[in-house]
Amino acid sequence: MSDRNEEVPPMQRLLDNPFMLLFLGVAFPTLFYTVWGIMEIIAIPMAQ
């Protein structure tokens, strides 16, 4: 039988929190595509 005083692992606390999962599911793709877009803009050669 498990003790009620035992520590909950951080990953389990993250996966048990639906609002944190929602935030991460929106934030990571937004950040990824923003960085990708900036890299694409920088890669365009300058006009002469």
N, C-alpha and C positions, 0 to 999 in steps of 0.2 A: 504494500500500500504506500502511496506517495504522501509526503508531508506537505501541508499547505504553506509552510514557511519557505519552501525551496524557491530559488530564483527562477524567473521565467526568462529563457534565452532571448536576446535582442531580436534575432531574426523572427522568432515566433511572435513577439510583440508587434513587429512590423507587419507581418502577414495577417495578424488578427485585426488590424486597424483598417477598415475599408476606406476611410477618408484619406489616409496616408497613401494607400494604393492608388486611389483616384488621382491624388496630387502627383505622385511619381509617374503614373501613366500618361498624364498630360504634360508634365514638366520635361521629362527626358526626351520625348520626340520633338517637342518645341525647341529645346536647346540644341538637339542634334541637327535638325533641319535649318536652324538659324546659322549655326556654325558652318554647315555644308554650303549654304547660300553665300555666306561671306567669302568662303574659300573659292567658290565659283566666280564671284565678282572680281576678286583679286586676280584670278587666273586669266581674265580677259585682257588681251594686249591693248596697250594705249594707242589711240588714234594719232596720226601724224598730221 
